[in-house]
Amino acid sequence: MRPDTSPRPAHPPADPRAALLQDRNFRWMLGGSALSMLGDQFTLIALPWLVLQMTGDTLVLGTVLALVSVPRALFILIGGALVDRYSPKQVLMITKYVNLVLLAALAGLVFAGTLSLWMVYALSLGIGLATAFSIPAGTAMMPSVVARTQLQAANGISLGLRQLTMFLGPLLAGLLIALFGTGEATGTVAVETPTRANAFGIGLAFALDALSFAVSAWTLSKVQTHASHAAPAAAPQAVLASVAQGLVHFWRDSELRTCFLYWSAIALFIMGPIHIAIPVLASSTPALGAAAFGIIVGAHGAGTLLGMVVSGMVPRLRFGSLGMTILAFDVVIGALFMPMGLITAVWQGAALMLLIGLLGGFMQVSVFTWIQQRVPPALLGRAMSLFMFIFMGLAPISAAVTGWVMKSITLTQLFAASGGTLVVLAALAFVLTPMRHVTDAAPATR
């Protein structure tokens, strides 16, 4: 573990983002990452469309999506342990090659018209497993590429670019499939291959994602990481023992423990209503509809992107400590979420979600940076995998519980209860935990 000996300027550079973009090493990493993230959006659109064209069965679609998401949640902690053992760059490079092979195979089978449902299941499982290792590798790599004082700006640029690809990618993927043949849905009739009109557009989407992994693997090979972040020389532990060691370390760090438990509570009580109740609101409110749902979700994405930009511009904006800022923002987000069930016009929902996204985007960059600065490099992969597990593993549980709860209460009550719960959680964290004392500064010793 290396001590941070870099000097701390009394005043940060006027525009740290400009200095980063002049760094060729960072540009190689950013360019490849952006291309890979954009390619991912093509598969996120093409895969469900492929399944529906093959079977017209939503149960099969749910199975395919589960084969992607469940292994990702189950193995992401193991992925973090392997990242710490072999270095983020090595693990990330391997996952890029694996995804290249899987997506090229998927594209080739679609083009050839020989794709069967069991092949879709197998390839989806492979993609989900690869993602379990690529996510902790990608999120743990930044501190080994840029200086510690540049982390906030680097995370702001990277996460902002990710948000932009999440907005543009689905639009481009949908346009691609539409231009190269949309065909007619197969309804409920099961077929073994997608309709001919759809095959080329869907296959092309997978092929472009495969190409994005090939190019991003090449750009990643150009990235030079700090020597101090290479794999440790000590004899490696068994993977499960390594995971356990990381969990023990995070539990003994009172500030990390407090934050992880707080975020777990948010994932369980808040994420489900956000993902389930908003589309139900749009579909059940006469004045809204599918277009309104898209506008509301788009407003949240735009707000998140704006918040990330603001975080890069004013990285030290705080209300007291970092912990106090997190709690204050969550109280405001909860208050904004409570009236969502009462909206009667698109602009009302869009305005609320824009503000929620703005606050959430700002804090997302700050939280990523805080974890990267606080956790020793040898444990960073496990720390980021635990953080991602909280929201990827617990959010589906929250969504399932929300679906059950909605059978007993109205949407208005659900939004009010969900927002109120977030306010209460923030208040309890302020009173009962050391959350308010969490600062940006890393511990003095490791």
Backbone torsions as a table, in degrees:
resi	resn	phi	psi	omega
1	MET	NA	133.4	-176.4
2	ARG	-101.1	137.2	173.1
3	PRO	-71.6	151.8	178.0
4	ASP	-84.8	99.1	-177.7
5	THR	-100.3	2.9	-179.3
6	SER	-68.6	136.9	-178.9
7	PRO	-65.7	145.5	177.7
8	ARG	-101.7	114.0	178.9
9	PRO	-68.8	148.2	179.3
10	ALA	-62.7	-34.1	177.7
11	HIS	-130.1	130.1	179.7
12	PRO	-65.3	158.9	179.2
13	PRO	-56.0	152.4	-177.5
14	ALA	-56.7	-40.9	178.5
15	ASP	-140.1	87.5	-178.2
16	PRO	-63.5	-24.8	179.2
17	ARG	-65.9	-37.4	179.3
18	ALA	-63.6	-40.6	178.5
19	ALA	-64.9	-38.8	179.1
20	LEU	-63.8	-44.0	-177.3
21	LEU	-68.7	-14.6	173.9
22	GLN	-86.1	-8.7	180.0
23	ASP	-84.8	112.0	-176.5
24	ARG	-60.7	-37.2	179.9
25	ASN	-60.5	-45.7	179.2
26	PHE	-66.6	-36.9	179.8
27	ARG	-65.1	-38.5	175.9
28	TRP	-60.8	-46.0	-179.4
29	MET	-65.7	-44.7	-176.6
30	LEU	-65.9	-43.2	-178.5
31	GLY	-62.8	-45.9	179.0
32	GLY	-66.4	-39.2	179.3
33	SER	-64.6	-42.5	179.8
34	ALA	-63.3	-42.5	-179.9
35	LEU	-64.8	-41.8	179.4
36	SER	-65.8	-42.3	179.9
37	MET	-65.4	-37.4	177.4
38	LEU	-65.3	-41.6	177.7
39	GLY	-62.2	-37.6	178.8
40	ASP	-56.8	-37.1	-178.2
41	GLN	-66.4	-30.5	177.1
42	PHE	-63.6	-43.4	179.3
43	THR	-69.3	-37.0	179.0
44	LEU	-61.3	-28.6	177.1
45	ILE	-89.0	-43.6	-173.5
46	ALA	-71.3	-36.0	-176.0
47	LEU	-64.7	-50.8	176.0
48	PRO	-60.7	-38.2	-179.6
49	TRP	-64.8	-39.9	177.1
50	LEU	-59.3	-47.8	-177.4
51	VAL	-63.4	-43.4	179.8
52	LEU	-66.1	-35.0	177.1
53	GLN	-70.2	-32.4	-179.8
54	MET	-75.4	-38.8	-170.2
55	THR	-126.0	-28.8	-173.1
56	GLY	65.3	17.1	-173.4
57	ASP	-112.4	116.5	-179.8
58	THR	-68.6	-26.1	177.1
59	LEU	-66.3	-40.9	176.4
60	VAL	-64.2	-41.2	177.6
61	LEU	-59.1	-45.5	178.4
62	GLY	-61.1	-37.5	178.2
63	THR	-64.1	-44.1	-180.0
64	VAL	-63.0	-45.5	-179.6
65	LEU	-65.2	-34.1	177.1
66	ALA	-67.6	-36.5	178.6
67	LEU	-65.8	-23.5	175.4
68	VAL	-83.6	-45.0	-170.2
69	SER	-84.9	-38.3	-175.6
70	VAL	-66.2	-49.1	176.4
71	PRO	-60.6	-34.1	177.7
72	ARG	-60.7	-44.4	-179.9
73	ALA	-70.3	-39.0	-176.1
74	LEU	-71.7	-34.9	-171.8
75	PHE	-104.9	0.7	-175.1
76	ILE	-66.9	-31.7	177.2
77	LEU	-69.0	-38.6	175.2
78	ILE	-65.6	-38.3	176.2
79	GLY	-59.2	-41.4	178.1
80	GLY	-62.7	-38.6	178.7
81	ALA	-65.3	-40.3	179.1
82	LEU	-69.4	-33.1	175.5
83	VAL	-60.9	-43.5	179.9
84	ASP	-68.1	-28.8	-179.4
85	ARG	-78.3	-42.8	-170.7
86	TYR	-109.4	-3.7	-179.2
87	SER	90.7	143.0	-178.8
88	PRO	-57.8	-40.6	-175.6
89	LYS	-64.8	-43.0	-179.6
90	GLN	-62.3	-46.5	-179.2
91	VAL	-66.0	-42.2	-178.9
92	LEU	-63.7	-39.6	179.4
93	MET	-62.2	-44.3	179.7
94	ILE	-62.1	-43.5	-179.0
95	THR	-64.7	-31.8	177.6
96	LYS	-66.0	-42.1	178.0
97	TYR	-66.2	-40.0	178.5
98	VAL	-62.4	-47.3	179.5
99	ASN	-64.6	-35.6	176.7
100	LEU	-58.4	-47.4	-179.3
101	VAL	-64.8	-46.7	-177.6
102	LEU	-62.2	-45.6	-176.9
103	LEU	-74.5	-34.0	175.0
104	ALA	-64.6	-39.6	176.7
105	ALA	-64.2	-43.1	179.3
106	LEU	-62.2	-44.6	178.9
107	ALA	-63.2	-44.9	-179.1
108	GLY	-62.1	-41.2	178.9
109	LEU	-66.1	-36.9	177.6
110	VAL	-67.0	-45.9	179.1
111	PHE	-60.4	-39.7	-177.0
112	ALA	-78.1	-14.5	-178.6
113	GLY	72.6	24.1	-177.4
114	THR	-113.0	13.6	-176.6
115	LEU	-76.4	130.0	174.8
116	SER	-112.5	162.9	-175.1
117	LEU	-63.3	-37.1	-179.6
118	TRP	-64.6	-30.6	176.8
119	MET	-67.9	-39.3	176.8
120	VAL	-61.6	-42.6	177.7
121	TYR	-59.9	-48.0	-176.2
122	ALA	-65.2	-44.5	-179.3
123	LEU	-68.2	-36.3	177.4
124	SER	-64.5	-40.6	177.0
125	LEU	-62.0	-42.2	178.8
126	GLY	-63.5	-41.4	178.5
127	ILE	-63.3	-42.2	179.2
128	GLY	-63.2	-41.7	179.1
129	LEU	-65.3	-42.3	179.3
130	ALA	-62.1	-37.5	-179.6
131	THR	-65.3	-32.4	178.9
132	ALA	-61.1	-24.5	179.9
133	PHE	-100.4	-30.3	-178.1
134	SER	-74.1	-32.6	-178.3
135	ILE	-64.4	-54.0	178.0
136	PRO	-64.3	-32.2	178.8
137	ALA	-65.8	-45.5	-178.9
138	GLY	-65.8	-40.9	-177.2
139	THR	-76.9	-23.6	-179.6
140	ALA	-89.5	-7.7	-171.8
141	MET	-80.7	-29.4	-172.5
142	MET	-53.8	-45.5	-179.4
143	PRO	-63.7	-17.1	178.5
144	SER	-91.5	1.5	-178.7
145	VAL	-113.2	-39.6	-177.2
146	VAL	-116.3	162.3	177.4
147	ALA	-68.4	153.7	-178.1
148	ARG	-55.6	-39.7	-178.3
149	THR	-69.6	-12.8	-179.5
150	GLN	-100.8	-0.1	-173.1
151	LEU	-60.4	-44.9	-176.8
152	GLN	-59.7	-47.4	-179.5
153	ALA	-66.9	-40.6	-179.6
154	ALA	-64.1	-43.3	177.6
155	ASN	-64.9	-37.5	178.7
156	GLY	-61.6	-44.0	179.5
157	ILE	-66.5	-47.4	-176.3
158	SER	-64.8	-48.0	-179.3
159	LEU	-69.3	-35.1	176.3
160	GLY	-63.9	-40.4	177.9
161	LEU	-66.0	-38.0	176.9
162	ARG	-61.7	-42.6	179.2
163	GLN	-64.1	-37.1	179.6
164	LEU	-66.0	-41.3	178.4
165	THR	-66.5	-32.0	177.2
166	MET	-68.0	-23.3	177.7
167	PHE	-86.7	-46.2	-175.4
168	LEU	-80.4	-36.0	-174.6
169	GLY	-55.9	-53.7	179.4
170	PRO	-59.4	-35.8	178.3
171	LEU	-64.3	-45.4	-179.8
172	LEU	-66.9	-40.3	179.9
173	ALA	-65.1	-45.3	178.0
174	GLY	-61.7	-40.3	178.5
175	LEU	-65.4	-39.9	179.3
176	LEU	-61.2	-48.8	-179.1
177	ILE	-64.9	-37.4	179.8
178	ALA	-67.6	-40.7	-177.9
179	LEU	-68.5	-32.8	-176.3
180	PHE	-104.0	27.1	172.9
181	GLY	110.2	114.0	176.4
182	THR	-97.1	-32.5	178.4
183	GLY	63.1	-174.1	177.7
184	GLU	-108.7	143.0	178.1
185	ALA	-61.9	148.7	-177.8
186	THR	-83.9	0.2	179.0
187	GLY	67.3	-136.0	-178.5
188	THR	-100.7	7.4	-179.7
189	VAL	-81.9	122.4	-178.5
190	ALA	-76.1	132.5	175.9
191	VAL	-132.6	161.6	-176.9
192	GLU	-90.4	-20.8	-179.7
193	THR	-135.2	155.4	177.4
194	PRO	-65.9	157.8	178.4
195	THR	-59.5	149.9	-175.9
196	ARG	-57.6	-37.4	-178.0
197	ALA	-64.9	-28.5	-179.2
198	ASN	-89.4	-24.1	-168.2
199	ALA	-58.1	-45.1	-175.3
200	PHE	-67.0	-45.2	-179.5
201	GLY	-63.6	-42.9	179.2
202	ILE	-67.5	-45.4	178.9
203	GLY	-61.8	-38.2	179.0
204	LEU	-64.9	-37.0	177.7
205	ALA	-62.0	-45.1	177.4
206	PHE	-64.8	-39.8	-179.4
207	ALA	-63.6	-40.0	178.8
208	LEU	-66.6	-36.2	176.4
209	ASP	-66.2	-41.3	176.4
210	ALA	-60.2	-42.9	178.3
211	LEU	-62.0	-38.0	179.6
212	SER	-63.1	-35.4	177.8
213	PHE	-70.5	-36.8	178.7
214	ALA	-63.9	-46.8	-178.5
215	VAL	-68.3	-41.3	-178.5
216	SER	-69.0	-28.9	173.4
217	ALA	-65.2	-38.2	177.8
218	TRP	-66.4	-44.2	179.1
219	THR	-65.8	-35.6	178.6
220	LEU	-63.8	-34.8	178.8
221	SER	-64.4	-20.1	179.2
222	LYS	-84.3	-13.7	-176.1
223	VAL	-79.1	128.1	177.3
224	GLN	-100.9	121.2	179.5
225	THR	-95.9	159.1	177.7
226	HIS	-62.9	136.2	-179.2
227	ALA	-60.0	-30.6	-177.4
228	SER	-70.1	-11.5	179.1
229	HIS	-100.3	12.9	175.8
230	ALA	-69.0	168.6	-178.5
231	ALA	-60.8	140.4	-177.5
232	PRO	-64.1	149.6	-177.3
233	ALA	-79.6	-19.4	-177.9
234	ALA	-64.2	156.1	179.5
235	ALA	-60.0	130.9	-177.4
236	PRO	-69.4	146.8	176.0
237	GLN	-83.7	165.7	168.3
238	ALA	-61.0	149.5	-173.0
239	VAL	-59.3	-47.4	-177.7
240	LEU	-66.0	-36.2	176.3
241	ALA	-65.0	-35.3	178.1
242	SER	-66.8	-41.5	176.0
243	VAL	-60.2	-46.3	-178.9
244	ALA	-62.1	-40.3	178.9
245	GLN	-60.6	-42.4	178.4
246	GLY	-63.5	-43.5	180.0
247	LEU	-63.7	-39.1	178.6
248	VAL	-64.4	-43.2	179.3
249	HIS	-61.3	-45.2	-178.3
250	PHE	-66.6	-34.8	179.7
251	TRP	-68.8	-36.1	-178.5
252	ARG	-75.0	-21.5	175.6
253	ASP	-84.1	106.3	-170.8
254	SER	-60.3	-36.9	-178.8
255	GLU	-71.8	-42.1	175.9
256	LEU	-63.3	-44.6	179.8
257	ARG	-59.2	-45.1	-179.3
258	THR	-61.7	-45.7	-177.9
259	CYS	-66.7	-43.2	-179.2
260	PHE	-64.6	-40.5	177.7
261	LEU	-66.5	-39.3	178.6
262	TYR	-63.6	-45.5	179.3
263	TRP	-67.4	-31.5	176.0
264	SER	-63.4	-42.4	177.8
265	ALA	-62.7	-41.2	178.4
266	ILE	-62.9	-44.1	-179.7
267	ALA	-60.9	-38.6	-177.9
268	LEU	-74.6	-40.2	-172.2
269	PHE	-96.9	-19.1	-171.3
270	ILE	-115.2	-39.5	-171.7
271	MET	-64.1	-38.7	179.5
272	GLY	-59.4	-53.0	177.5
273	PRO	-57.4	-36.0	179.8
274	ILE	-64.6	-42.7	-175.7
275	HIS	-80.5	-28.0	-174.3
276	ILE	-100.9	-45.8	-170.6
277	ALA	-72.3	-33.2	-177.2
278	ILE	-66.0	-48.0	175.6
279	PRO	-62.8	-35.3	177.1
280	VAL	-64.8	-40.5	177.8
281	LEU	-58.9	-46.6	-178.2
282	ALA	-64.9	-36.7	-176.7
283	SER	-80.3	-23.5	-175.2
284	SER	-101.0	-8.1	179.6
285	THR	-96.6	120.1	-175.6
286	PRO	-55.6	-35.5	-176.5
287	ALA	-78.3	-6.7	-177.0
288	LEU	-107.0	-127.6	-177.8
289	GLY	127.4	-173.5	-175.5
290	ALA	-62.2	-42.6	-179.8
291	ALA	-63.4	-40.5	178.9
292	ALA	-64.3	-38.5	177.5
293	PHE	-59.7	-44.6	178.0
294	GLY	-61.4	-40.1	-179.9
295	ILE	-66.4	-43.0	-178.7
296	ILE	-64.7	-45.8	178.7
297	VAL	-65.4	-40.0	177.7
298	GLY	-62.9	-36.7	177.9
299	ALA	-64.4	-39.3	177.7
300	HIS	-64.5	-42.7	178.4
301	GLY	-63.7	-41.1	178.7
302	ALA	-65.1	-39.9	177.8
303	GLY	-64.8	-40.8	177.8
304	THR	-61.4	-44.8	178.7
305	LEU	-61.8	-43.3	178.4
306	LEU	-62.6	-41.0	178.5
307	GLY	-62.1	-38.0	177.9
308	MET	-67.2	-38.2	176.9
309	VAL	-63.8	-44.8	179.4
310	VAL	-61.9	-39.4	179.3
311	SER	-61.7	-37.0	176.8
312	GLY	-69.9	-29.7	-178.6
313	MET	-80.0	-39.4	-179.1
314	VAL	-128.2	71.0	-173.1
315	PRO	-64.1	-22.0	-176.1
316	ARG	-102.8	17.8	175.7
317	LEU	-67.1	114.7	-177.4
318	ARG	-141.8	151.1	170.4
319	PHE	-105.9	80.7	-172.0
320	GLY	85.1	-114.8	-179.3
321	SER	-96.5	174.2	174.9
322	LEU	-61.8	-43.2	179.4
323	GLY	-61.2	-42.5	177.6
324	MET	-62.8	-37.5	179.5
325	THR	-66.2	-42.9	178.1
326	ILE	-59.2	-47.5	-178.5
327	LEU	-65.1	-42.3	179.6
328	ALA	-63.1	-44.5	178.8
329	PHE	-62.9	-40.3	-179.9
330	ASP	-66.1	-35.8	175.7
331	VAL	-61.9	-44.3	178.8
332	VAL	-65.5	-42.1	178.6
333	ILE	-61.0	-43.8	177.7
334	GLY	-60.7	-43.0	179.1
335	ALA	-64.1	-36.6	178.4
336	LEU	-71.9	-31.0	-177.7
337	PHE	-75.9	-28.9	-174.9
338	MET	-58.8	-41.1	-178.6
339	PRO	-84.1	5.0	-177.7
340	MET	-57.6	-33.8	-179.3
341	GLY	-71.7	-8.4	-177.8
342	LEU	-103.2	-1.6	-174.8
343	ILE	-68.5	146.3	179.0
344	THR	-125.2	-0.1	-179.4
345	ALA	-140.9	152.9	-177.1
346	VAL	-61.2	-41.9	-174.8
347	TRP	-62.6	-30.3	179.5
348	GLN	-66.2	-49.3	178.4
349	GLY	-63.9	-40.3	-179.8
350	ALA	-64.3	-41.1	-179.6
351	ALA	-64.9	-43.7	179.4
352	LEU	-63.4	-45.3	-177.7
353	MET	-71.7	-28.9	175.0
354	LEU	-62.5	-45.7	179.6
355	LEU	-67.5	-40.2	178.2
356	ILE	-62.2	-44.2	178.3
357	GLY	-63.5	-39.4	179.4
358	LEU	-58.9	-48.7	-179.8
359	LEU	-67.2	-43.4	-179.6
360	GLY	-65.5	-40.7	179.1
361	GLY	-63.5	-41.1	178.6
362	PHE	-60.8	-46.0	-175.8
363	MET	-74.3	-27.8	179.3
364	GLN	-61.2	-43.2	178.3
365	VAL	-64.4	-44.5	-178.4
366	SER	-63.6	-40.0	-178.9
367	VAL	-68.1	-44.8	177.0
368	PHE	-56.1	-46.6	-178.6
369	THR	-63.8	-41.8	-179.3
370	TRP	-61.3	-44.8	179.3
371	ILE	-63.5	-44.9	-178.7
372	GLN	-62.3	-33.4	-179.6
373	GLN	-82.6	-30.7	-173.2
374	ARG	-83.7	-37.6	-172.5
375	VAL	-84.0	136.4	175.8
376	PRO	-57.8	143.7	-178.8
377	PRO	-52.4	-34.9	-178.2
378	ALA	-67.8	-15.3	-179.0
379	LEU	-115.3	3.0	-170.9
380	LEU	-65.3	-38.7	178.7
381	GLY	-60.5	-42.8	179.2
382	ARG	-68.7	-35.3	178.7
383	ALA	-65.3	-46.3	-178.8
384	MET	-69.0	-34.2	178.0
385	SER	-67.6	-36.5	177.3
386	LEU	-66.5	-42.0	178.2
387	PHE	-60.7	-45.0	-179.4
388	MET	-70.6	-33.0	178.0
389	PHE	-62.5	-37.8	-178.7
390	ILE	-55.8	-44.2	-175.4
391	PHE	-89.7	-26.4	179.0
392	MET	-88.6	-32.0	-178.2
393	GLY	-88.9	-35.7	-177.2
394	LEU	-89.2	-27.2	-178.7
395	ALA	-60.5	-41.5	176.8
396	PRO	-61.7	-34.4	176.1
397	ILE	-63.9	-43.6	178.5
398	SER	-61.1	-40.5	-179.9
399	ALA	-64.0	-40.8	179.7
400	ALA	-64.7	-43.3	178.7
401	VAL	-64.3	-39.2	178.9
402	THR	-60.8	-44.6	178.5
403	GLY	-58.7	-36.9	178.4
404	TRP	-72.0	-42.5	-178.6
405	VAL	-63.9	-34.0	-176.1
406	MET	-68.0	-11.0	174.3
407	LYS	-74.2	-16.0	-173.4
408	SER	-114.4	-18.6	-177.6
409	ILE	-130.0	165.5	179.6
410	THR	-84.5	166.1	177.8
411	LEU	-62.3	-40.5	179.4
412	THR	-59.1	-42.6	179.5
413	GLN	-67.8	-37.9	-178.8
414	LEU	-65.0	-47.5	179.2
415	PHE	-62.3	-42.9	-179.9
416	ALA	-63.6	-43.0	-179.4
417	ALA	-68.1	-39.7	-178.9
418	SER	-65.9	-49.2	177.7
419	GLY	-62.8	-41.2	178.4
420	GLY	-63.7	-36.6	178.0
421	THR	-62.7	-40.8	178.4
422	LEU	-63.5	-41.4	177.7
423	VAL	-62.3	-43.9	-179.6
424	VAL	-65.1	-42.7	178.9
425	LEU	-60.2	-43.3	178.9
426	ALA	-64.1	-40.9	179.5
427	ALA	-65.2	-43.4	178.8
428	LEU	-64.7	-39.0	177.9
429	ALA	-63.9	-35.8	178.4
430	PHE	-66.3	-41.7	-173.8
431	VAL	-82.6	-41.3	-167.4
432	LEU	-103.7	-10.5	-174.9
433	THR	-127.4	167.7	176.4
434	PRO	-81.3	17.4	-175.7
435	MET	-55.7	-40.2	-176.0
436	ARG	-67.8	-15.3	-179.1
437	HIS	-94.5	-2.4	-179.1
438	VAL	-66.1	125.9	-178.5
439	THR	-118.6	167.1	177.0
440	ASP	-69.9	-23.8	-176.2
441	ALA	-68.1	140.8	175.0
442	ALA	-78.3	157.3	176.7
443	PRO	-56.6	150.7	-177.2
444	ALA	-65.8	-31.9	-178.5
445	THR	-130.2	159.9	178.1
446	ARG	-123.6	NA	NA
